Each structure stands twice: as structure tokens, then as C-alpha cells.
Amino acid sequence: MLAHDEIDRLFDHKALTNWKRFTKDGEQEVGEIKRDEDGTIRENLIIKGNNLLALHSLKKQFAGKIKLIYIDPPYNTGGSLETFTYNNAFNHSSWLTFMKNRLEVAKEFLTEDGFIVIAIDHNELFYLGALADEIFGGKNRIGVVSVLSNPMGRQYAKFFSATNDYMLVYAKNETRAKFNDVVISWERAKTFNLEDEKGKYKLSPFLHDHKKGLRKLKPDNWYPIYMSEDLKDISLEEKEGYFKLLPISDKGIERSWMTVRETTQERINDNELVAEKDDKGKIRLYYKFREQQRLSTCWIDKKYNANHYGARLLEKIIGRRGVSYPKSLYLIIDTLKIMTSNEDIILDFHAGSGTTGHATLALNKEDGGNRKFILVEQLDEHIEICNERNQKVLAQENIDDSFIYFELAKWNETAKEKIFDCESLEELEAFFDEMYERYFLNYNLKIKEFKEKVLKEENFRNLSLDEQKKIFVAMLDNNQMYVNKTEMADKKFGISEKDQNLTNQFYNS
């Protein structure tokens, strides 16, 4: 059993290596890491490494500062997906433990008005919901959204062919959280055809033309409104040369205005009323109906199709596929529209193909925002695609922004990768000498006995190669999978002075 201080070292800050900055013009050296006035890092970040350890390394810098966490973790389907190299068929309890460890620390990152969105399918929906209720509080579960992500259905299903995924949506504190007034439907968005400095809107009649809008039913909403001859000035006070307008319909029926005098005065002060003449010369009064939409828990728009706007879009950008079932770009953009503002930070620690980064850059370009993303990914093939995708988005869309890439400095993790790369027991045996000479093994491992006895036992040799690999991995000291910041100056780890300096700058130490 590990002593408490040994366990704690697992979550120590890690050394950070292989720093690069990417702009629309390509790769650059990393010099200064930008921060805002309160010292918070203001950079887009793509980080390679174990996401649980990365979260602990990020926590001091970003605790309480992330407005939205979006994650698309492995679904634990039991399916056979050729290009999906996460363990997608965990033991059920192991999968829940895997999620619990990450969600507990993720909660610490959220602002008090922040949100976490977890993508999942039906296999673990109920179990994950119960776990998330425990961590975030059932009262903070503000929705379970069904997304029509695959209208054709999934081919590996045994029974129903699932066409939808789910998003579990939690607020850090539902009394503080608030959705933005936005429109996410493309068809509805087209109706908001006007725009001012406050955003998009459409003109809606200020005359209350509903059966409940009669003067006798709303006497407080009956009053004159005055406007200048050029219709540019609107007033509740009578002025010389101004037209007087009462809420009377074209049929001469006395109706009412949409709001009482006090509210109407506020709208006038805020430049929210507009007077126009129709084609018959009659003055019409309108209010600016701001872009908004009642958000449902069933998202069926074609733009959420993960094949068309996920996989095919990714292939169009980088020229190939390679990540199974990337989410629709527009699913993430709409989530950002609803839950973030222009200066917010977004975290995705299951980055995959980097859709969350792409969505952040795209939305910033659309609305002039300055949101920043933090993406964490461990798999080589995924991080390569994630990097390439976001580089090409910067270049192809001519975006004046950048992201910094770096890695958690590996040590025993490298040994683990070498173990899994072995294709035979003979290769495992050949690697053992390097393993015990170069890497950190568990203190109670009897090396000589394992080498001279266990490796030769029939029981061991009859195990499958995967089982033999698991035994080798179990010898590694989990506290030394990555290099701790406090040990990065040790020459045996080969961490450059430049990387050490940038690591210290990142941790502000």
C-alpha cells in the first residue's frame, strides 16, 4: 500500500515540454504566456497527456475561472470501432470510477455561474446521471438534451439502432446560472434580419393586436405616443409639431400598447422603439424583438448530424478521417452560444479531434468574441488531428488568434507505451532489462525473482499477450508516469532549460 505522501505525488504539478505556438502563419516559438490583469492565462491551449493529471496541473491556474466544460468521454458501448482507440468497453464500475475521478476535480474549475455539458449515449446515461447528480447536485441538473446526431442509426447496435446521443447539462449553481438569449435554429435566425450595436432583431408591432389587448382589458396600456415629423424622435410627452398616435386598429377598435407607460419610456430611452410609414402612408409603431428562442430538450436540426458536420467536415479540413464519431461543429457552437459570453474560457478534457477548439474560433469570428479554449488529449492519433485541425482553421479562416501546444513530460508513461507496442512475449522479455534500469518500478517488486522465475513459469507463459502486458504495466510506479515539476531539473529526464523556464512561467513560479 502506498503511503499518503506517495499517493499525493501523483497529482503534483507536472513538467511541461515540447512547447509550440501556432498562428495562421504556422508554427512559432513560445516566448511570453499572456495573462489578464488578475494573472489568469489568456491563451488557447492544447495539452497532450493524461487528462486527470493534466486537470490537477491546471487546477491552481484555472479553478473557479471556467465558464463552460464540454466533454465527450468514451461511451462504454462495448462496440467494436476500428478507429476508436480509447478503451470503449470498460468494466462498468471501472468506467464510473474513471468518470468520477475526473468530474470531481472538473467541478472545481467552474465559475459560480458556469456549466458542464457531458455527451453520452443510452448505455451509461442513467448511471452517469446519478453520478453527476451526486457530484454537482440534482437541483443543478438543468436539462437532459436529446441530440439527433445520427439519423441513419448505428450499425453495431444489437437491438434498437440508436439515432441520438444525449447531453447532460449541469450548472455549478442553478440560482446563478443564466442562458443567453440566442437563436440556434438556422430557419428562425433568418427572421432576425436587422442588426444594431446590441445585436440582431426583427420589428414587431407595438400595438397589442390580441383579443386580450382591448383597451377595456388593459386600461393602463392606453396612452398617446408622440413622434417627430421625420419619425426619428419618439416621446411620451406632447411636443409641438409631433404626431399623436393612439393604439387604435385599422378597423377603429380601441386596443392597447404592448407595455405600460413606464416600460415604454424605458424602451424609448434604450432606442428600442421604431416608427415607420407603411405603403399607404400610415404610421406604424414597432419594437425591436431581440434574437431569442425557446430552447427545447430535443435538438433535431440537420446541422447536428455528426456524419455530415462532424466526420465529413473534419475530412474536408484535414484531408482524412481518423477519429470515430466527432461531434457536429454546430452542436458545439450552439452550446457555446447558449452558455458563454465573449471573454469566457471553455475547457474540454476529452478533446478528440478538437471540435471544441474549432467551435470556439468559429464563434469568436462570428460575434467578435475573445473566448479561449483549453483542450486536453492523450492519444497520439487524436492529438495530431486536434492540432492539425485547429492550425488549418486559423489559416483557412484567416483568424488573428493562436494556440499554444505543450505536453506533460512523460516518464513511466513511455515505458507503458513501449509495453503495449510489444508484439510477443519475447519482445516483452527483451524490454524488461531496460524497464528496471531506466524507469521507476513499484518498490516491492522483486526484480531478480521475476526475471529468473516468474518469466519462466508455465502459468505466466500460457497467459495471453494482453494479460502478460497488464502484469508488466502493473510493475510501474503510477506516481512516476509523468515527470513532476519539482524533479524536472534532474538531468536523467532530459528536460531542456527552455522547457523548464516555460513550465515555471506557466505555473507562475
C-alpha positions in Angstrom: 0.0 0.0 0.0 1.3 3.5 -0.9 1.8 6.0 1.9 -0.3 9.1 1.8 2.5 11.3 0.6 3.3 8.9 -2.2 -0.3 9.0 -3.4 -0.3 12.8 -3.3 2.7 12.9 -5.7 0.5 11.5 -8.4 -1.3 14.9 -8.6 1.7 17.1 -8.2 2.3 19.7 -11.0 3.9 18.1 -13.9 6.9 19.3 -16.0 5.7 20.7 -19.4 7.6 20.1 -22.6 7.6 20.5 -26.4 6.2 24.0 -26.4 4.9 25.5 -29.7 2.7 28.4 -30.7 0.6 28.1 -33.8 -0.9 31.1 -35.7 -2.5 31.4 -39.1 1.1 31.8 -40.4 2.3 28.5 -38.9 4.5 27.3 -36.0 6.4 29.8 -33.8 8.5 29.8 -30.7 6.7 30.3 -27.4 8.0 33.4 -25.6 5.6 35.1 -23.3 2.5 33.3 -21.9 -0.2 36.0 -22.0 -2.2 36.8 -18.9 -5.0 39.1 -18.0 -5.0 41.8 -15.2 -5.7 39.3 -12.5 -3.0 36.9 -13.6 -5.2 34.4 -15.4 -3.6 32.8 -18.5 -5.4 34.2 -21.6 -4.2 31.7 -24.3 -5.8 29.0 -26.2 -4.1 25.8 -25.0 -3.9 22.3 -26.5 -2.3 19.9 -24.0 -1.1 16.3 -24.6 -1.2 14.0 -21.6 -3.3 12.0 -19.1 -6.4 14.2 -18.6 -6.8 13.5 -14.9 -3.2 14.5 -14.2 -3.5 17.5 -16.6 -6.6 18.7 -14.7 -4.6 18.7 -11.4 -1.8 20.6 -13.1 -4.2 23.2 -14.4 -6.3 23.5 -11.3 -4.3 26.1 -9.5 -4.3 28.4 -12.6 -7.9 27.9 -13.6 -10.0 26.9 -10.5 -13.2 29.0 -10.5 -12.5 30.5 -13.9 -14.0 28.2 -16.5 -17.5 29.2 -17.7 -18.2 26.0 -19.7 -16.8 22.5 -19.6 -17.8 20.4 -22.6 -16.7 16.8 -22.7 -17.4 13.8 -25.0 -16.0 10.9 -23.0 -15.8 7.3 -24.1 -19.3 5.9 -24.2 -18.5 2.4 -22.8 -20.7 0.9 -25.5 -18.9 -2.5 -25.9 -18.9 -1.9 -29.6 -16.1 -2.6 -32.0 -14.9 0.6 -33.5 -11.9 0.3 -35.7 -10.5 3.8 -35.3 -11.6 4.4 -31.7 -8.5 3.7 -29.6 -9.8 4.7 -26.2 -11.0 1.8 -24.1 -14.6 1.9 -25.2 -15.6 -1.2 -23.3 -14.6 -0.6 -19.7 -15.8 -2.8 -16.9 -19.0 -0.9 -15.8 -17.7 0.0 -12.3 -14.3 1.0 -13.7 -15.9 3.3 -16.2 -17.9 5.1 -13.4 -14.7 5.4 -11.3 -12.9 6.8 -14.4 -15.6 9.4 -14.8 -16.0 10.2 -11.0 -12.3 11.0 -10.6 -12.4 13.5 -13.4 -15.8 15.1 -12.7 -14.9 15.7 -9.1 -11.9 17.8 -10.0 -13.6 19.4 -13.0 -16.3 20.9 -10.7 -13.6 23.0 -9.1 -12.8 24.7 -12.4 -16.3 26.2 -12.9 -17.3 29.7 -12.2 -20.3 30.1 -9.9 -22.5 30.8 -13.0 -20.8 28.1 -15.1 -22.0 25.0 -16.8 -20.8 21.5 -17.6 -22.1 19.5 -20.5 -21.4 15.8 -20.8 -22.1 14.0 -24.0 -23.2 10.3 -23.6 -25.4 7.7 -25.2 -28.1 5.5 -23.6 -25.7 2.8 -22.3 -24.4 4.8 -19.3 -26.9 7.7 -19.3 -28.8 6.7 -16.1 -25.6 5.7 -14.2 -23.7 8.8 -15.3 -26.7 11.0 -14.4 -26.9 9.5 -10.9 -23.1 10.1 -10.5 -23.3 13.6 -11.8 -26.3 14.4 -9.6 -24.1 13.3 -6.6 -21.2 15.5 -7.7 -23.0 18.6 -9.0 -26.3 18.2 -7.1 -29.6 17.1 -8.5 -31.0 20.6 -8.3 -28.3 21.8 -10.6 -29.2 19.4 -13.3 -30.9 21.8 -15.7 -31.6 19.5 -18.6 -31.0 16.3 -20.5 -30.9 17.2 -24.2 -31.5 14.5 -26.8 -29.5 15.2 -30.0 -30.4 13.6 -33.3 -26.7 13.0 -34.2 -27.0 10.0 -36.5 -30.4 9.8 -38.3 -29.4 6.6 -40.1 -28.7 4.8 -36.9 -25.5 3.0 -35.7 -24.6 -0.3 -37.4 -23.1 -2.0 -34.3 -26.3 -2.0 -32.3 -27.7 -5.3 -31.2 -31.3 -4.2 -30.8 -32.6 -0.6 -31.5 -30.3 1.3 -33.8 -29.7 4.4 -31.8 -30.0 7.7 -33.7 -29.5 10.1 -30.9 -27.0 11.0 -28.2 -27.6 12.9 -25.0 -26.1 15.9 -23.3 -26.3 16.0 -19.5 -26.3 19.7 -18.6 -25.5 20.9 -15.1 -25.0 24.3 -13.6 -22.4 24.9 -10.9 -25.1 26.9 -9.1 -28.5 27.0 -10.8 -29.5 30.1 -8.9 -26.6 32.0 -10.5 -26.5 30.4 -14.0 -28.3 32.0 -16.9 -28.7 31.1 -20.6 -28.1 33.7 -23.2 -31.0 34.9 -25.3 -29.9 33.4 -28.6 -31.4 31.7 -31.7 -29.8 28.4 -32.7 -32.3 27.4 -35.4 -31.0 28.4 -38.8 -34.5 28.9 -40.1 -35.5 31.1 -37.1 -32.3 33.1 -37.3 -33.2 34.2 -40.8 -36.2 36.1 -39.5 -34.0 38.3 -37.4 -32.9 40.4 -40.4 -31.9 43.6 -38.7 -28.9 44.5 -36.5 -27.7 47.3 -34.3 -24.9 47.6 -31.8 -26.8 45.4 -29.4 -27.3 42.5 -31.8 -29.8 41.1 -34.3 -33.5 41.8 -34.1 -36.7 42.0 -36.1 -39.5 44.6 -35.9 -42.7 43.5 -34.2 -45.9 45.6 -33.9 -46.1 47.6 -30.7 -49.9 47.6 -31.0 -51.4 44.8 -28.9 -53.5 43.1 -31.6 -54.5 40.1 -29.5 -58.1 39.6 -28.2 -56.7 40.3 -24.7 -55.3 43.6 -25.8 -58.5 45.6 -25.9 -58.5 49.0 -24.1 -61.1 47.9 -21.6 -59.0 44.9 -20.6 -55.7 46.8 -20.4 -56.6 50.4 -19.5 -53.0 51.1 -18.2 -51.7 50.4 -21.7 -53.8 53.1 -23.3 -52.0 56.4 -23.7 -50.8 58.6 -26.5 -47.3 58.4 -28.0 -45.8 61.3 -29.9 -43.3 61.3 -32.8 -41.5 63.9 -34.9 -42.3 64.5 -38.5 -39.3 62.6 -39.7 -40.2 59.7 -37.2 -36.8 59.7 -35.7 -37.8 61.0 -32.3 -40.4 59.2 -30.2 -41.8 60.7 -26.9 -44.5 60.2 -24.3 -44.6 64.0 -23.8 -46.6 66.1 -26.2 -44.3 68.3 -28.3 -45.0 71.0 -30.9 -45.1 69.6 -34.4 -45.2 66.0 -33.3 -47.8 63.5 -34.5 -50.0 61.9 -31.8 -50.5 58.2 -32.1 -53.1 56.1 -30.1 -53.4 52.3 -30.0 -56.3 52.1 -32.4 -56.6 49.3 -35.0 -57.2 49.9 -38.7 -60.8 49.0 -38.1 -61.1 51.7 -35.4 -61.1 49.4 -32.4 -59.5 50.8 -29.3 -56.8 48.5 -28.3 -53.6 48.9 -26.2 -49.8 49.2 -26.4 -47.7 46.2 -25.5 -46.4 47.8 -22.3 -47.4 50.4 -19.7 -46.1 53.9 -19.8 -43.1 53.4 -17.5 -41.8 50.4 -19.5 -42.4 52.2 -22.8 -40.3 55.1 -21.6 -37.5 52.7 -20.8 -37.8 51.3 -24.3 -37.7 54.8 -25.8 -34.6 55.6 -23.7 -32.9 52.4 -24.9 -33.8 53.2 -28.5 -36.0 50.0 -28.7 -39.0 51.6 -30.5 -39.1 52.3 -34.2 -41.7 54.3 -36.2 -42.2 53.8 -39.9 -44.8 54.6 -42.6 -46.4 51.8 -44.5 -47.0 51.8 -48.2 -50.3 53.7 -47.6 -48.7 56.4 -45.6 -50.0 55.2 -42.2 -47.6 55.5 -39.3 -46.8 52.1 -37.6 -45.0 51.7 -34.3 -42.7 48.7 -33.7 -40.5 47.4 -31.0 -37.2 45.6 -31.6 -37.8 42.0 -30.9 -34.3 40.7 -30.0 -32.9 37.5 -31.3 -34.1 34.7 -28.9 -35.6 31.3 -29.0 -37.3 29.0 -26.5 -34.7 26.2 -26.2 -36.1 22.7 -26.2 -34.5 19.5 -24.9 -34.8 17.8 -28.3 -32.3 19.0 -30.9 -33.2 17.6 -34.3 -31.9 20.2 -36.7 -29.9 18.6 -39.6 -26.9 20.6 -38.6 -26.3 18.3 -35.7 -25.7 15.3 -38.0 -22.4 14.0 -36.8 -21.6 12.4 -40.1 -22.1 15.4 -42.3 -21.0 18.2 -39.9 -18.5 16.1 -37.8 -16.7 13.4 -39.8 -17.1 14.8 -43.3 -16.3 18.3 -42.2 -13.2 17.1 -40.4 -12.1 15.2 -43.6 -12.7 18.3 -45.6 -10.4 20.3 -43.3 -7.5 17.9 -42.9 -8.0 15.6 -45.9 -8.6 12.4 -43.9 -10.7 10.8 -41.2 -9.2 9.1 -38.1 -11.4 9.9 -35.1 -14.6 8.0 -34.8 -17.8 10.0 -34.5 -16.5 13.5 -34.0 -19.4 15.7 -32.8 -21.0 18.2 -35.2 -19.2 21.5 -35.2 -22.6 23.3 -35.0 -23.6 21.3 -31.9 -20.7 22.8 -30.0 -21.1 26.3 -31.5 -24.8 26.3 -30.4 -23.8 25.1 -26.9 -21.2 27.9 -26.7 -23.8 30.5 -27.9 -26.2 29.5 -25.1 -23.8 29.2 -22.2 -20.8 31.5 -22.8 -20.0 35.2 -23.3 -17.3 36.9 -25.3 -14.5 36.7 -22.7 -15.2 33.3 -21.2 -12.9 30.2 -21.0 -14.0 26.8 -22.3 -12.5 23.5 -21.1 -12.6 20.2 -22.9 -10.5 17.4 -21.4 -11.7 14.7 -23.9 -10.6 16.8 -26.9 -10.6 14.1 -29.6 -10.4 15.8 -33.0 -10.5 19.3 -31.4 -14.1 20.2 -32.3 -14.4 22.4 -29.2 -11.4 24.5 -30.2 -12.7 24.8 -33.8 -16.1 25.9 -32.5 -14.6 28.5 -30.2 -12.6 30.0 -33.0 -15.6 30.0 -35.3 -17.9 31.6 -32.9 -15.4 34.3 -32.0 -15.1 35.1 -35.7 -18.9 35.3 -36.0 -19.6 37.5 -33.0 -16.3 39.3 -32.4 -15.7 37.4 -29.1 -12.4 36.6 -27.3 -13.3 33.3 -25.8 -10.4 31.0 -25.0 -10.2 27.2 -25.1 -8.3 24.6 -23.2 -8.1 21.2 -24.8 -6.6 18.1 -23.2 -6.0 14.8 -25.2 -3.8 11.8 -24.5 -3.9 9.7 -27.7 -1.2 10.3 -30.3 -3.5 9.9 -33.3 -6.1 12.2 -31.7 -3.7 15.0 -30.6 -2.2 15.0 -34.1 -5.6 15.6 -35.7 -6.6 18.1 -33.0 -3.5 20.2 -33.6 -3.7 20.0 -37.4 -7.4 20.8 -37.5 -7.1 23.9 -35.4 -4.0 25.1 -37.2 -5.8 24.8 -40.5 -8.9 26.6 -39.1 -6.7 29.6 -38.2 -5.1 29.6 -41.6 -8.1 28.8 -43.8 -10.4 31.3 -42.0 -7.6 33.9 -41.7 -8.2 34.2 -37.9 -5.9 36.5 -35.9 -5.5 34.3 -32.9 -3.2 31.5 -31.9 -2.9 28.5 -29.6 -0.1 27.1 -27.5 0.7 23.4 -27.6 2.6 21.5 -24.9 2.9 18.1 -23.4 3.1 16.7 -19.9 6.6 15.3 -19.7 6.4 11.5 -19.8 8.5 9.1 -17.9 6.9 5.8 -16.9 4.2 6.6 -19.4 6.8 6.0 -22.1 7.5 2.6 -20.6 3.8 1.8 -20.6 3.6 2.7 -24.3 6.6 0.5 -25.1 5.0 -2.4 -23.3 1.8 -2.1 -25.3 3.9 -1.8 -28.5 5.4 -5.3 -27.9 4.1 -7.9 -30.3 5.3 -11.0 -28.5 6.4 -12.3 -25.1 10.0 -12.4 -26.4 9.8 -8.6 -27.0 8.4 -8.1 -23.5 11.3 -10.1 -22.0 13.8 -8.1 -24.1 12.3 -4.9 -22.8 12.4 -5.9 -19.1 16.1 -5.0 -18.6 15.6 -1.5 -19.9 12.4 -1.3 -17.9 14.0 -1.9 -14.5 17.2 0.0 -15.3 15.6 3.2 -16.7 12.1 3.5 -15.2 10.5 3.6 -11.7 9.0 0.3 -10.6 7.0 -0.5 -7.6 9.2 -0.6 -4.5 8.0 -4.1 -3.5 8.9 -5.7 -6.9 11.5 -8.5 -6.6 13.3 -8.0 -9.9 15.6 -11.0 -9.8 12.8 -13.4 -8.8 10.5 -12.0 -11.6 13.2 -12.3 -14.2 14.6 -15.7 -13.3 11.5 -17.4 -12.0 8.1 -15.8 -12.9 9.0 -15.2 -16.6 9.8 -18.9 -17.0 6.7 -20.3 -15.2 4.3 -22.1 -17.4 1.3 -20.3 -15.9 2.7 -17.0 -16.9 3.8 -18.1 -20.4 0.3 -19.6 -21.0 -1.3 -16.2 -20.4 -2.5 -14.2 -23.4 -0.2 -11.4 -24.6 -2.6 -8.8 -23.3 -2.6 -10.4 -19.8 1.2 -10.5 -19.8 1.3 -6.8 -20.8 -1.0 -6.0 -17.9 1.4 -7.6 -15.5 4.3 -5.6 -16.9 2.3 -2.4 -16.6 1.3 -3.2 -13.0 5.1 -3.2 -12.1 5.3 0.5 -13.0 5.1 3.1 -10.2 1.9 5.1 -11.1 3.3 8.1 -9.2 6.1 8.4 -11.8 4.1 8.1 -15.0 5.0 11.8 -15.7 7.8 14.0 -14.5 6.9 16.1 -11.5 7.8 19.8 -11.8 9.9 19.6 -8.7 12.1 17.0 -10.3 12.4 18.4 -13.8 15.9 19.8 -13.3 17.3 16.2 -12.9 19.4 15.6 -16.0 18.2 12.0 -16.4 14.8 13.3 -17.5 16.4 15.4 -20.3 14.1 18.4 -20.0 15.6 21.4 -21.7 16.3 24.7 -19.9 13.8 26.4 -22.2 11.0 23.9 -21.3 11.9 24.3 -17.6 11.6 28.1 -17.9 8.3 27.9 -19.7 7.0 25.4 -17.1 7.9 27.9 -14.4 6.3 30.7 -16.3 3.1 28.6 -16.8 2.8 27.9 -13.1 3.7 31.5 -12.3 6.6 30.2 -10.1 
